[in-house]
Amino acid sequence: MPGGCSRGPAAGDGRLRLARLALVLLGWVSSSSLTSSASSSTSSASFAASAASAPPPLPGRCPAPCECSEAARTVKCVGRNLSEVPADLPPYVRTLFLTGNQLAVLPAGAFARRPPLAELAALNLSGSRLVEVQAGAFEHLPSLRQLDLSHNPLANLSAFAFSGSNASVAAPSPLVELILNHIMTSAAQRQNRSFEGMVAAALRAGHALRGLQRLELASNHLLYLPLDVLARLPDLRHLDLRNNSLVSLTYVSFRNLTHLESLHLEDNALKVLHNGTLAELQSLPHVRVFLDDNPWVCDCHLADMVAWLKETEVVQDKARLTCVFPETMRHRVLLELNISDLDCDPDLPPSLQTSYVFLGIVLALIGAIFLLVLYLNRKGIKKWMHNIRDACRDHMEGYHYRYEINADPRLTNLSSNSDV
């Protein structure tokens, strides 16, 4: 019994220690799991906080010489003497002004960027001293609608400037409005290539500009329009040719411009519109033509045009059209003319009359000088005339002698037997 009693407390103490050890181990395990879960929750919370506090990606910085407005999607690089298009244009730009710079040459892919300028819709390059625009200069601008190249001394506008180097396979240009007013090319720069031919080649290259709706060619000293300059612009609605030097529209056709709404021909050198042009203009369903400030010559060749003006509603300013030549018809309103007023023997303008008078005076002076020379050399001329007369007489006497010999048979036989 005492031995069992002594073993009982020892065994109980062992069990107690084992229970305490188990409780300690259980507490350590639970505390470690709590610590790890807390640390993981703390790390996830800190990641979320850092993610929330991280700045958003930059939309694109503004080039140093430019002024940018992200709200208006506009970039202005005006009068900065730039020699090339800035390379770090922001991709959000929709309207870009590059006026008043020193660009000189616009090479192929001048606006190619990564990321591309996919939203650029309006590009103004006026007054930037552009001399050359190379093929594919406006590639990689899928949203470009309006392009202004006015007030530049363009001497070389590539035929593929708006279409890329291969117009037959390139996608059509998205251009809707093209402004080429006041291209200040000098005569020396135009020696090898006329401005009319250069523009015509660019407008008819493939089908690049078949979606063009507005074309402005004002103040370019155009003398004529090439035959097919408008042949590949079927959607054209507004054509501005004012303030040029056009003397006739005979060589250009408007027949395919069925959507044309306005045709500005003010301030040119038009003297008459012929029947073919009148018929084409009348056939266009929506067109409005402006013909003010042209030097109309009111002779019999204008009769058809006067009759057409009285009947048509196409010409908006027809009540202001007046005669300029001849002088007796000056300031007469075309709509008030009768056929009997139109004479085909008009008086010459004063400038031409003065030219003819001057020519007559010069010819009279030359005649007087010639007569004076003859008078001063009258003795020598008389002697020369006598010498010519004597020579002619001797010659004729020789012919007469031969004729007498050949006509008299006795003299002929004598001549034949003269050796006897």
GURO-704654 format. One record per atom (N, C-alpha, C, CB): residue in three letters; x, y, z. Coordinates in steps of 0.2 Angstrom, whole numbers, plus 5000, padded with zeros to 4 digits. Glycine has a CB too. Example, Ala and Ser with C-alpha at 12.3 -4.5 7.8 and 13.67 -1.06 7.14 Angstrom:
<recs>
ALA506649725039 ALA506249785039 ALA506649845039 ALA505749785045 SER506449895035 SER506849955036 SER506450005039 SER507049975029 
</recs>
This chain:
<recs>
MET500449945000 MET500050005000 MET500450065000 MET499550005006 PRO500950075005 PRO501350135005 PRO501750144999 PRO501850135010 GLY501950084995 GLY502250094989 GLY501850114984 GLY502550024986 GLY501150094984 GLY500650114979 GLY500550194980 GLY500050074978 CYS500550204987 CYS500350274989 CYS500950324986 CYS500250284996 SER501550304987 SER502050344985 SER502150354977 SER502750314987 ARG501950304973 ARG501950304966 ARG501350344963 ARG501850234963 GLY500850354967 GLY500250394965 GLY500350464964 GLY499650384970 PRO500650504969 PRO500850574968 PRO501350584963 PRO501050604975 ALA501850544962 ALA502350554957 ALA502050544950 ALA502850494957 ALA501550494949 ALA501250484943 ALA500850544941 ALA500850424942 GLY500450574946 GLY500050634945 GLY500450694943 GLY499650644952 ASP501050704947 ASP501450764945 ASP501650754938 ASP502050764949 GLY501850694935 GLY502050684928 GLY501450704923 GLY502250614927 ARG500850684925 ARG500350694921 ARG500250774921 ARG499650664923 LEU500350804926 LEU500250874927 LEU500750914922 LEU500250904934 ARG501350894923 ARG501850924919 ARG501750914911 ARG502550894921 LEU501550854909 LEU501350834902 LEU500750884900 LEU501150764901 ALA500250894904 ALA499750934902 ALA499951004902 ALA499150934908 ARG500351034906 ARG500651094905 ARG501051104899 ARG501051114912 LEU501451054898 LEU501851054892 LEU501451064885 LEU502351004891 ALA500851024885 ALA500451024880 ALA500151094879 ALA499950964880 LEU499951124885 LEU499651184884 LEU500051234882 LEU499351204891 VAL500751234884 VAL501251284881 VAL501351274874 VAL501951264885 LEU501351204871 LEU501451194864 LEU500851224860 LEU501551124863 LEU500251214863 LEU499651234859 LEU499651314859 LEU499051204863 GLY499851344864 GLY499851414864 GLY500351444859 GLY500051444871 TRP500951414859 TRP501451434854 TRP501251424847 TRP502151394855 VAL500951374846 VAL500651354839 VAL500151414837 VAL500451284838 SER499651424842 SER499151474840 SER499451544839 SER498651464846 SER499951554844 SER500251624843 SER500651634837 SER500651634849 SER500951584834 SER501351584828 SER500851594822 SER501751524827 SER500251554822 SER499851564817 SER499451624817 SER499251504818 LEU499351654823 LEU499051724823 LEU499551774820 LEU498851744830 THR500151764822 THR500651814820 THR500751814813 THR501351794823 SER500751754810 SER500851744802 SER500251774799 SER500951674800 SER499651764801 SER499051784798 SER499051864799 SER498451754801 ALA499251884804 ALA499251964805 ALA499751994801 ALA499451984812 SER500351964800 SER500851984796 SER500651984788 SER501551954796 SER500251934786 SER500051934779 SER499551984778 SER499751864778 SER499051994783 SER498552044782 SER498852114782 SER498052034788 THR499352124786 THR499752184786 THR500052194779 THR500252184792 SER500352144776 SER500752154770 SER500252164764 SER501152094768 SER499652134764 SER499152144759 SER498852214760 SER498652094760 ALA498752234766 ALA498552304767 ALA499052354765 ALA498352314774 SER499652344766 SER500152394764 SER500252394756 SER500852374767 PHE500152334753 PHE500152334746 PHE499552374743 PHE500152264743 ALA498952364746 ALA498452394743 ALA498452474744 ALA497752374747 ALA498752494750 ALA498852564751 ALA499352594746 ALA499152574758 SER499952554745 SER500452574740 SER500152584733 SER501052534740 ALA499752534731 ALA499452534725 ALA498952594724 ALA499052464723 ALA498552604729 ALA498152664729 ALA498552734729 ALA497652664735 SER499052734732 SER499452794732 SER499952804726 SER499852804738 ALA500052754722 ALA500452754716 ALA500152804711 ALA500552694713 PRO500552854708 PRO500352904703 PRO500152874697 PRO500852954702 PRO499652894693 PRO499452864687 PRO499952874681 PRO498752894684 PRO499952834676 PRO500452844671 PRO500352914667 PRO500352784666 LEU500952944666 LEU500953004662 LEU500653004655 LEU501653034662 PRO500153054654 PRO499853054647 PRO500353074641 PRO499253094647 GLY500853104642 GLY501353124637 GLY501553194639 GLY500953124630 ARG502153204639 ARG502453274641 ARG502353324635 ARG503153264644 CYS502353384637 CYS502353434632 CYS503053454629 CYS501953504635 PRO503153464623 PRO503753484620 PRO503953544623 PRO503753484612 ALA504653554624 ALA504853614628 ALA504653684624 ALA505653614628 PRO504753684617 PRO504553754614 PRO503853764613 PRO504953754608 CYS503353714616 CYS502653724614 CYS502253734620 CYS502453654611 GLU501653744619 GLU501153754624 GLU500553704623 GLU500853834624 CYS500453664628 CYS499953614627 CYS499353624632 CYS500353544629 SER498753594630 SER498153594634 SER497853524633 SER497653654632 GLU497953484638 GLU497653424637 GLU496853424637 GLU497853374643 ALA496553474641 ALA495853474641 ALA495553494634 ALA495653534646 ALA495953534631 ALA495753554624 ALA496053514618 ALA495853624622 ARG496453464620 ARG496853424616 ARG497153464610 ARG496353374612 THR497553514612 THR497853564608 THR498553574609 THR497453634608 VAL499053574604 VAL499753594605 VAL499853644601 VAL500153524604 LYS500153704603 LYS500353754599 LYS501153764600 LYS500053824602 CYS501453764594 CYS502153774593 CYS502253834588 CYS502553714591 VAL502053894590 VAL501953944585 VAL502553994586 VAL501353984587 GLY502854014580 GLY503454064580 GLY504054044584 GLY503154124582 ARG504253974584 ARG504753954588 ARG505453934584 ARG504553894592 ASN505453954578 ASN505953944573 ASN506153864573 ASN506553984575 LEU505653824574 LEU505853754573 LEU506053734566 LEU505253714576 SER506553694566 SER506753664559 SER506553594558 SER507553664559 GLU506153564563 GLU505853494561 GLU505253494566 GLU506353444562 VAL504853444565 VAL504253434569 VAL504553404576 VAL503753384566 PRO504253424581 PRO504453404588 PRO504353324588 PRO504153434594 ALA504853294591 ALA504853214592 ALA504353194598 ALA505453184592 ASP504253234603 ASP503953214609 ASP503253244609 ASP504353234615 LEU502853244604 LEU502153264604 LEU501753224608 LEU501953274597 PRO501353244612 PRO500853204616 PRO500353164612 PRO500553244622 PRO500253104614 PRO499753064609 PRO499053084610 PRO499752994611 TYR498853134615 TYR498153154615 TYR498053214610 TYR498053174622 VAL498453234607 VAL498353294603 VAL497853284597 VAL499053324600 ARG497453334596 ARG496953334591 ARG497053394586 ARG496253334594 THR497253444589 THR497453504585 THR498153524586 THR496953564586 LEU498553534581 LEU499253544581 LEU499353604577 LEU499653484579 PHE499653664580 PHE499853724576 PHE500653724576 PHE499553784580 LEU500853724570 LEU501653734569 LEU501753794564 LEU501953664566 THR501453844565 THR501453904561 THR502053944563 THR500853944561 GLY502353984558 GLY502854034559 GLY503554004561 GLY502654074564 ASN503653944558 ASN504353914560 ASN504753914554 ASN504253844563 GLN505353874554 GLN505853864549 GLN505853794547 GLN506453894551 LEU505353764545 LEU505353694543 LEU505753674537 LEU504653664543 ALA505653714532 ALA505953704525 ALA505753634522 ALA506753704526 VAL505953584525 VAL505753514522 VAL505353474526 VAL506453474520 LEU504853444524 LEU504453394528 LEU504553324525 LEU503653414527 PRO504953284528 PRO505153224525 PRO504553174526 PRO505753194529 ALA504753114523 ALA504253054524 ALA504153034531 ALA504452994519 GLY503553024533 GLY503453004540 GLY503653054545 GLY503852944541 ALA503553114543 ALA503753174548 ALA503353164555 ALA503653234545 PHE502753134554 PHE502353134560 PHE502253064563 PHE501653164559 ALA502753014561 ALA502652944564 ALA502952944571 ALA503152894559 ARG502552914575 ARG502752914583 ARG502552854586 ARG502352974586 ARG502852834591 ARG502652774596 ARG502452804603 ARG503152724595 PRO501852804605 PRO501252784601 PRO501052834596 PRO500652774606 PRO500652804591 PRO500552854585 PRO500052914587 PRO500152814579 LEU500052964583 LEU499653024584 LEU498953004581 LEU499953084581 ALA498652954584 ALA498052924582 ALA497452974582 ALA497852864585 GLU497453024586 GLU496853074586 GLU496953144583 GLU496753084594 LEU497553154580 LEU497653214577 LEU497253224571 LEU498453214574 ALA496853274571 ALA496253294566 ALA496453354562 ALA495653294569 ALA496753404565 ALA496853464562 ALA497553484563 ALA496453524565 LEU497953504557 LEU498653514557 LEU498753584553 LEU499053454554 ASN499053634556 ASN499153694553 ASN499853704552 ASN498853754557 LEU500153714546 LEU500853724545 LEU500953784541 LEU501153664541 SER500453834541 SER500553894537 SER501053934540 SER499853934537 GLY501453974535 GLY501954024536 GLY502553994540 GLY501654074541 SER502753924538 SER503253894541 SER503853884536 SER503053824544 ARG503853924530 ARG504353924525 ARG504553854523 ARG505053954529 LEU504053814521 LEU504053754518 LEU504253764511 LEU503453714519 VAL504753734509 VAL504953734502 VAL504853664499 VAL505753744501 GLU504853614502 GLU504753544500 GLU504353504504 GLU505453514498 VAL503853464502 VAL503453414505 VAL503553354501 VAL502753434506 GLN503953304505 GLN504053244502 GLN503553184502 GLN504753214505 ALA503653134498 ALA503053084498 ALA503053054505 ALA503253024492 GLY502353044506 GLY502253004513 GLY502353054519 GLY502652944513 ALA502353114518 ALA502453164524 ALA501953154529 ALA502553234521 PHE501353144527 PHE500753144531 PHE500553074533 PHE500253184529 GLU500953024532 GLU500752954534 GLU500752944541 GLU501252904531 HIS500352894544 HIS500352874551 HIS499852924554 HIS501052874554 LEU499452964551 LEU498953014554 LEU498252984552 LEU499153084552 PRO498052934555 PRO497352904552 PRO496752944553 PRO497252844556 SER496853004557 SER496253044559 SER496253114556 SER496153044566 LEU496753124552 LEU496953194549 LEU496353214545 LEU497553194546 ARG496053264546 ARG495453294542 ARG495553354539 ARG494853294547 GLN495953404542 GLN496053474540 GLN496853484540 GLN495753524544 LEU497053504534 LEU497753524533 LEU497853594530 LEU498153464529 ASP498253634533 ASP498353704530 ASP499153714529 ASP498153754536 LEU499253714522 LEU499953724520 LEU500053794517 LEU500153674515 SER499553844518 SER499553914515 SER500153954517 SER498953944516 HIS500354004513 HIS500854054515 HIS501554014516 HIS500654094521 ASN501653974511 ASN502353934511 ASN502653944504 ASN502253864514 PRO503253944503 PRO503553954496 PRO503653884494 PRO504253994497 LEU503153844493 LEU503253774490 LEU503453774483 LEU502553734491 ALA504053744482 ALA504353734476 ALA504253664474 ALA505053754476 ASN504253614478 ASN504153544477 ASN503653514481 ASN504853514477 LEU503053504479 LEU502553464482 LEU502553404479 LEU501853504482 SER502753344482 SER502753284479 SER502053264477 SER503053234484 ALA502053224471 ALA501353194469 ALA501053144474 ALA501453164462 PHE501553114478 PHE501253074483 PHE501353094490 PHE501753004483 ALA501253164491 ALA501353194498 ALA500753174502 ALA501353264497 PHE500153164499 PHE499553144503 PHE499353074502 PHE498953184501 SER499753034498 SER499552964497 SER500052914499 SER499352954490 GLY500652934501 GLY501252884502 GLY501552874496 GLY500952824505 SER502152834496 SER502552824490 SER502252784485 SER503252794492 ASN501752744487 ASN501452694482 ASN500652714482 ASN501552624483 ALA500452754478 ALA499752774479 ALA499252724476 ALA499652834474 SER499452674472 SER499052624470 SER498752574475 SER499352584464 VAL499252564480 VAL499052514486 VAL498952544492 VAL499552464486 ALA499052614493 ALA498952644499 ALA498252664500 ALA499352714499 ALA498052664507 ALA497352674509 ALA497252754507 ALA497252664516 PRO496652774505 PRO496452844504 PRO496652884510 PRO495752854502 SER496852944509 SER496952994514 SER496253014517 SER497353054511 PRO496253024524 PRO495653044527 PRO495553114527 PRO495753024535 LEU495953154523 LEU495853224522 LEU495153244520 LEU496453254518 VAL494853294523 VAL494253324521 VAL494353394518 VAL493753324526 GLU494853434521 GLU494953504519 GLU495653514518 GLU494653544525 LEU495853534512 LEU496553554511 LEU496553624509 LEU496753504505 ILE497053664512 ILE497053734511 ILE497753744508 ILE496953774517 LEU497853774502 LEU498453794498 LEU498453864496 LEU498553744493 ASN498153904500 ASN498153974498 ASN498854014498 ASN497654014503 HIS498954064494 HIS499554104494 HIS500154064495 HIS499454154500 ILE500254024490 ILE500953984489 ILE501454034486 ILE500853914486 MET501854054490 MET502354114487 MET502954084484 MET502554154493 THR502854054479 THR503454024475 THR503754074470 THR503253964471 SER504354084470 SER504654134466 SER504754114459 SER505354154468 ALA504854154454 ALA504854134447 ALA505454094446 ALA504954194443 ALA506054104449 ALA506654064449 ALA506453984451 ALA507154084452 GLN506053984456 GLN505953914459 GLN505453874454 GLN505653914466 ARG505053914450 ARG504553884446 ARG504753874439 ARG503953924445 GLN505453884437 GLN505653874431 GLN505553804428 GLN506453894431 ASN505753754432 ASN505753684430 ASN505053654430 ASN506253644433 ARG504553684435 ARG503953654436 ARG503453704438 ARG504053594442 SER502853704434 SER502353754436 SER501953734442 SER501953764430 PHE501753784445 PHE501353774451 PHE500653734449 PHE501153834455 GLU500353754443 GLU499753714441 GLU499853644440 GLU499553744435 GLY500453624437 GLY500553554436 GLY500753514442 GLY501153544431 MET501153554447 MET501353524453 MET500653504457 MET501753564457 VAL500253554458 VAL499653534462 VAL499153484459 VAL499253604463 ALA499153484452 ALA498753444448 ALA498953364450 ALA498653454441 ALA499653364449 ALA499953294450 ALA499753264457 ALA500653294449 ALA499753314462 ALA499653284469 ALA498853274470 ALA499853344474 LEU498453314467 LEU497753304467 LEU497453234464 LEU497353364465 ARG497853214459 ARG497553164455 ARG497953094456 ARG497553174447 ALA498453094461 ALA498853034462 ALA498352984465 ALA499453054467 GLY498252924461 GLY497852874463 GLY497152894465 GLY498152844469 HIS496852874471 HIS496252894474 HIS496352924481 HIS495752844474 ALA496952954482 ALA497152974489 ALA496653024492 ALA497853004489 LEU496453074488 LEU495953124490 LEU495253124488 LEU496253194488 ARG495053064487 ARG494353054484 ARG493853074490 ARG494252984482 GLY494053084496 GLY493553104501 GLY493653174502 GLY493653064507 LEU494053214499 LEU494153284500 LEU493453324498 LEU494653314495 GLN493253374503 GLN492653404502 GLN492753484501 GLN492253394508 ARG493353504504 ARG493553584503 ARG494253584500 ARG493453614510 LEU494353624495 LEU494953634492 LEU495053714491 LEU495053594485 GLU495553744494 GLU495653814493 GLU496353824490 GLU495653854500 LEU496253864484 LEU496853874480 LEU496853954478 LEU496853834473 ALA496653994483 ALA496654064482 ALA497354094482 ALA496154094487 SER497354154478 SER497954194478 SER498654164476 SER498054234485 ASN498554124471 ASN499154084468 ASN499354104461 ASN499054014469 HIS499154154458 HIS499354174452 HIS499154124447 HIS500054204451 LEU498654084447 LEU498554024443 LEU498354054436 LEU497953984446 LEU498654034431 LEU498454064424 LEU497954014421 LEU499054064420 TYR497953954423 TYR497453904420 TYR497353844425 TYR497753874413 LEU496853804423 LEU496753744427 LEU496853684422 LEU496053744430 PRO497353634424 PRO497453584420 PRO496853544419 PRO497953534423 LEU496753504413 LEU496153474411 LEU495853424416 LEU496353434405 ASP496253384419 ASP495953334424 ASP496153344431 ASP496153264422 VAL496253414433 VAL496453424440 VAL495953404445 VAL496653504440 LEU495253404443 LEU494753394447 LEU494453324446 LEU494253444447 ALA494753284442 ALA494453224440 ALA494353174445 ALA494853194434 ARG494753174450 ARG494753124456 ARG494553154462 ARG495453084456 LEU494153204462 LEU493853234468 LEU493153234468 LEU494153304469 PRO492853174468 PRO492053164467 PRO491653194473 PRO491853094466 ASP491953204479 ASP491553224484 ASP491653294486 ASP491753184491 LEU492053334481 LEU492153404482 LEU491553444483 LEU492653434477 ARG491453484488 ARG490953524489 ARG491053604489 ARG490653514496 HIS491653624491 HIS491853694491 HIS492553704487 HIS491853724498 LEU492553744482 LEU493153754478 LEU493253834478 LEU493153724471 ASP493853854480 ASP494053924481 ASP494553934476 ASP494153944488 LEU494453974471 LEU494953994466 LEU495054074465 LEU494853964459 ARG494854104470 ARG494754184470 ARG495454214470 ARG494354214475 ASN495554274467 ASN496154314467 ASN496754274464 ASN496354324474 ASN496554244458 ASN497054214453 ASN497154254447 ASN496954144452 SER497454224442 SER497454254435 SER497154214430 SER498154274433 LEU496654174431 LEU496254134426 LEU495954174421 LEU495754094430 VAL496154154415 VAL495854194409 VAL495354154406 VAL496454214404 SER495254094407 SER494754044404 SER494653984408 SER494954034397 LEU494053954407 LEU493953894410 LEU493853834405 LEU493353894415 THR494053844399 THR493953804394 THR494253734395 THR494253834387 TYR494853724398 TYR495153664398 TYR495053624405 TYR495953674398 VAL494553644409 VAL494453614415 VAL493653594415 VAL494553654421 SER493553534418 SER492853504418 SER492653504425 SER492853434414 PHE491953524426 PHE491653514432 PHE491153464432 PHE491353584434 ARG491053424427 ARG490553374426 ARG490453324431 ARG490653344419 ASN491053304434 ASN490953244439 ASN490853274446 ASN491553204439 LEU490853344447 LEU490853364454 LEU490053374455 LEU491153434454 THR489753324456 THR489053324457 THR488853344464 THR488753254456 HIS489253354469 HIS489153374475 HIS489353444477 HIS489453324481 LEU489653474471 LEU489953544472 LEU489353594474 LEU490253564466 GLU489553634479 GLU489053684482 GLU489253754481 GLU488953664490 SER489953764481 SER490153834480 SER490753834476 SER490253874487 LEU490753884471 LEU491353894467 LEU491553964466 LEU491153864459 HIS492053984469 HIS492254054470 HIS492754064464 HIS492554064477 LEU492554114460 LEU493054134454 LEU493154214454 LEU492754114448 GLU493054244460 GLU493054314460 GLU493854334459 GLU492854344467 ASP493954394457 ASP494554424456 ASP495054384452 ASP494854434463 ASN494754364446 ASN495254334441 ASN495254374435 ASN494954264439 ALA495454344429 ALA495554384423 ALA495054354418 ALA496254384420 LEU494454334420 LEU493954304415 LEU493654354411 LEU493454264419 LYS493654344404 LYS493354394400 LYS492654364397 LYS493754404394 VAL492554304397 VAL491954274394 VAL491954194397 VAL491854274387 LEU491354174398 LEU491254094399 LEU490854074393 LEU490854084406 HIS491154014390 HIS490953984384 HIS490353934385 HIS491553954380 ASN490053914380 ASN489453874381 ASN489553804384 ASN489153864374 GLY490153774383 GLY490353714387 GLY490353724394 GLY490953684384 THR490653774396 THR490753784404 THR490053804406 THR491253844405 LEU489653844403 LEU488953864405 LEU488553804406 LEU488653914400 ALA488553754401 ALA488153694402 ALA488353654408 ALA488253654395 GLU489053644409 GLU489253604414 GLU489053634421 GLU490053594414 LEU489053704422 LEU488853734428 LEU488153724429 LEU489053804428 GLN487753734424 GLN487053724424 GLN486853654426 GLN486653744418 SER487253604424 SER487053534426 SER487153514433 SER487453494421 LEU487553554437 LEU487653534444 LEU487053554448 LEU488353574446 PRO486853514452 PRO486153524455 PRO486253574461 PRO485853464458 HIS486753574465 HIS486853614471 HIS487253674470 HIS487053574476 VAL487653684465 VAL488153734465 VAL487953804465 VAL488553724458 ARG488353854468 ARG488253924468 ARG488953954466 ARG488053954475 VAL488953994461 VAL489554014457 VAL489554094459 VAL489554004450 PHE490154114460 PHE490354184462 PHE490854214457 PHE490654194469 LEU490654264453 LEU491054284447 LEU491154364448 LEU490654274441 ASP491154394453 ASP491254464454 ASP491954484452 ASP491054484461 ASP492054544450 ASP492754574449 ASP493154534444 ASP493154574456 ASN492854524438 ASN493254504432 ASN493154544427 ASN492954424430 PRO493654554422 PRO493654604417 PRO493254584411 PRO494354624415 TRP492554584411 TRP492154554406 TRP492154594400 TRP491454544408 VAL492254564394 VAL492354604388 VAL491654594384 VAL492854574383 CYS491254654384 CYS490654654381 CYS490554664374 CYS490154704385 ASP490754604370 ASP490654604363 ASP490254544361 ASP491354594359 CYS490154534355 CYS489654484352 CYS489854414355 CYS489654474345 HIS490454394358 HIS490654334361 HIS490254324367 HIS491354324361 LEU490054374370 LEU489754374377 LEU488954364377 LEU489854434381 ALA488754354371 ALA487954354370 ALA487654294373 ALA487854354363 ASP487954234373 ASP487754174376 ASP487754184383 ASP488154114373 MET488254204386 MET488354214393 MET487854264396 MET489054234395 VAL487754314392 VAL487254364395 VAL486554334395 VAL487154424390 ALA486354294390 ALA485754254390 ALA485654204395 ALA485654224383 TRP486254174397 TRP486254124402 TRP486154154409 TRP486854084402 LEU486454214410 LEU486454244416 LEU485654274418 LEU486854304416 LYS485354294412 LYS484654314413 LYS484154254415 LYS484454344407 GLU484354194414 GLU483954134415 GLU484154094421 GLU483954094409 THR484754094423 THR485054054428 THR484954084435 THR485754034427 GLU484954044440 GLU484954064447 GLU485654034450 GLU484354034451 VAL486054014446 VAL486753984449 VAL487154034451 VAL487053944443 VAL487254094448 VAL487654144449 VAL487354194455 VAL487854184443 GLN487754194460 GLN487454234466 GLN487554304465 GLN487754204472 ASP488054334462 ASP488254404462 ASP488054434455 ASP488954414464 LYS487654404451 LYS487554424444 LYS487354494443 LYS487154374441 ALA487054524448 ALA486754594447 ALA487354644448 ALA486254604453 ARG487954614450 ARG488554664451 ARG489054654445 ARG488854644458 LEU488854604441 LEU489354594435 LEU489354654430 LEU489254524432 THR489854684428 THR489854744424 THR490354734418 THR489954804428 CYS490354774413 CYS490754774407 CYS491454814409 CYS490454804401 VAL491954794407 VAL492654824408 VAL492854854401 VAL493154784411 PHE492754814396 PHE492954834389 PHE492354814384 PHE493554794386 PRO492254854379 PRO492654914377 PRO492454974381 PRO492454934370 GLU492855034380 GLU492755094384 GLU492055114384 GLU493255144382 THR491755114379 THR491055144378 THR490555094382 THR490855144371 MET490755034384 MET490254994388 MET490454984395 MET490254924385 ARG490955024397 ARG491255014404 ARG490655034409 ARG491855064405 HIS490654994414 HIS490154994420 HIS489454984418 HIS490255064423 ARG489354954412 ARG488654934410 ARG488554864414 ARG488554924402 VAL487954854417 VAL487754794420 VAL487654744415 VAL487154804425 LEU487854684416 LEU487854634411 LEU487054614410 LEU488254564412 LEU486754604415 LEU485954584415 LEU485554634411 LEU485754584422 GLU485854704410 GLU485454754407 GLU485654754400 GLU485554814410 LEU486054714397 LEU486254724390 LEU485754684386 LEU486954694389 ASN485754714380 ASN485354674374 ASN485854654369 ASN484854724371 ILE485554604365 ILE486054574360 ILE486254624355 ILE485654524356 SER485854674354 SER486054734349 SER486654774352 SER485454774347 ASP486754774359 ASP487254814362 ASP487954784361 ASP487154824369 LEU487954714359 LEU488554684359 LEU488854684352 LEU488454604362 ASP489354724351 ASP489654734345 ASP490354694345 ASP489754804343 CYS490554664339 CYS491154624338 CYS491754674336 CYS491054564334 ASP491654734336 ASP492154784334 ASP492254834339 ASP491954814327 PRO492454804345 PRO492554854351 PRO493154904350 PRO492654814357 ASP493054964353 ASP493655004353 ASP494254974357 ASP493455074356 LEU494754994355 LEU495354974358 LEU495455004365 LEU496054974354 PRO495754974370 PRO495855014376 PRO496355064375 PRO496054964382 PRO496355114379 PRO496855174378 PRO497655144378 PRO496755224384 SER497755104382 SER498455074382 SER498655044376 SER498555024388 LEU498255014372 LEU498354984366 LEU498355034361 LEU497854924364 GLN497955084361 GLN497955134356 GLN498655174357 GLN497455184357 THR498855184362 THR499555224363 THR500055174360 THR499655234371 SER500055114361 SER500555064358 SER500555074351 SER500454994360 TYR500055074348 TYR499955084340 TYR500255144338 TYR499255064338 VAL500055204341 VAL500355264339 VAL501155264340 VAL500055324344 PHE501355244345 PHE502155234346 PHE502455194340 PHE502255214353 LEU502155144339 LEU502355094333 LEU502355134327 LEU501955034333 GLY501855174325 GLY501855214319 GLY502355264319 GLY501155244318 ILE502555304324 ILE503055354325 ILE503755314323 ILE503055384332 VAL503855264326 VAL504455224325 VAL504555204318 VAL504555164330 LEU504055184315 LEU504155164308 LEU504255224303 LEU503455124306 ALA503855274305 ALA503955334301 ALA504755364301 ALA503555394303 LEU504955364307 LEU505655384308 LEU506155334305 LEU505855384316 ILE506055274305 ILE506455224301 ILE506455244293 ILE506255154302 GLY505855254291 GLY505755274284 GLY506155334282 GLY505055284282 ALA506055384286 ALA506455454285 ALA507155444284 ALA506255504290 ILE507455404289 ILE508155384289 ILE508355354283 ILE508355344295 PHE507955304280 PHE508155274274 PHE508155314268 PHE507655214273 LEU507655364268 LEU507655414262 LEU508255454262 LEU506955444262 LEU508455474268 LEU508955524269 LEU509655484267 LEU509055544276 VAL509755424268 VAL510355384266 VAL510355384258 VAL510355314269 LEU509755374255 LEU509655374248 LEU509855434245 LEU508955344246 TYR509655494248 TYR509755554245 TYR510555574245 TYR509355614249 LEU510855554251 LEU511555574252 LEU511955534247 LEU511755564259 ASN511755474245 ASN512155434240 ASN511855434233 ASN512155364243 ARG511555484231 ARG511155484225 ARG511655474219 ARG510755544224 LYS512255514219 LYS512755504213 LYS512955434213 LYS513255554214 GLY513155404218 GLY513455334218 GLY512855284216 GLY513655314225 ILE512255304218 ILE511755254216 ILE511555264208 ILE511055274220 LYS511655324206 LYS511455344199 LYS512055304194 LYS511455414197 LYS512655314196 LYS513155274193 LYS513055204193 LYS513855294195 TRP512855174198 TRP512755104199 TRP512155084195 TRP512655084206 MET511655124194 MET511155104190 MET511355104182 MET510555154191 HIS511755154180 HIS511955164173 HIS512455094172 HIS512455224172 ASN512855074176 ASN513255014175 ASN512854954174 ASN513755004181 ILE512254954178 ILE511854894178 ILE511454894171 ILE511354894183 ARG511254964169 ARG510954964162 ARG511354944157 ARG510655044161 ASP512054964157 ASP512454954151 ASP512554874151 ASP513154984152 ALA512654844157 ALA512754774157 ALA512154734154 ALA512954754164 CYS511654754156 CYS511054724153 CYS510954734146 CYS510354754157 ARG511154794143 ARG511054804136 ARG511554764132 ARG511154884135 ASP512154754134 ASP512654714131 ASP512454644131 ASP513354724134 HIS512154624137 HIS511854554137 HIS511354544132 HIS511654534144 MET510854594132 MET510254584127 MET510554584120 MET509754634129 GLU511054624118 GLU511254624112 GLU511554564110 GLU511754684111 GLY511954524114 GLY512154464113 GLY511654414112 GLY512654434119 TYR511154414115 TYR510554364114 TYR510254384107 TYR510054374120 HIS510154444106 HIS509854464099 HIS510254444093 HIS509754544099 TYR510954444094 TYR511354424088 TYR511354354087 TYR512154444090 ARG511354314093 ARG511254244092 ARG510554224089 ARG511254204099 TYR510054264091 TYR509354244088 TYR509354264080 TYR508854294091 GLU509754314078 GLU509754324071 GLU510154274067 GLU510054394070 ILE510654254070 ILE511054194067 ILE510654134066 ILE511654184070 ASN510254114071 ASN509854054071 ASN509254064067 ASN509654034079 ALA509054124066 ALA508454134062 ALA508554134054 ALA508054194064 ASP509154154052 ASP509354164045 ASP509654094043 ASP509754224043 PRO509354054038 PRO509753994036 PRO510354004032 PRO509253954031 ARG510454064029 ARG511054074025 ARG511654084031 ARG511054144021 LEU511454124036 LEU511954134041 LEU512154074045 LEU511754194046 THR511654034045 THR511753964049 THR512153924045 THR511053924050 ASN512053924038 ASN512553884034 ASN513253914034 ASN512353874027 LEU513253974034 LEU513954004035 LEU514253994041 LEU513854084034 SER513853994046 SER514153974053 SER514453904053 SER513653984058 SER514053864050 SER514253784050 SER514853774045 SER513653744047 ASN514953814040 ASN515553804035 ASN516053864037 ASN515253814028 SER516053884042 SER516553944044 SER517253914044 SER516353974050 ASP517353844044 ASP518053824044 ASP518353814037 ASP518053754047 VAL517853824031 VAL518153824025 VAL518553884023 VAL517553804020 
</recs>
